[in-house]
Amino acid sequence: MSEFGERLDKSFKQAAEIAAGAAKPGTYRITTYDDDGNATVVADFSEEFLAQIDAEIAAEREAEKEKLQAESPATAQSG
């Protein structure tokens, strides 16, 4: 199946969950399936929660980058 077809299939399944009242729009869900095909929701993440995680990761990366830049001149001067 093409990438477009896969995205279309995923969107269709999400729309079906929303229509059935089994999911909220804007929610990312991690689901596992047993041998009989029964779904079990392992985790549910809202877009806001994922945005918060992304912001925290970006802040940590920026702090690490600034730390490395601050250490670089000190290393060059001592050498």
Number of C-alpha atoms within 10 A of each C-alpha: 7 7 8 9 10 11 12 12 13 12 12 12 12 20 16 13 14 15 12 9 10 10 16 15 13 12 15 16 15 11 12 12 10 8 6 6 8 9 12 11 10 9 10 13 12 14 12 11 13 13 11 12 12 12 12 12 12 12 12 12 12 12 12 12 12 12 11 11 11 11 11 11 10 10 9 8 7 6 5
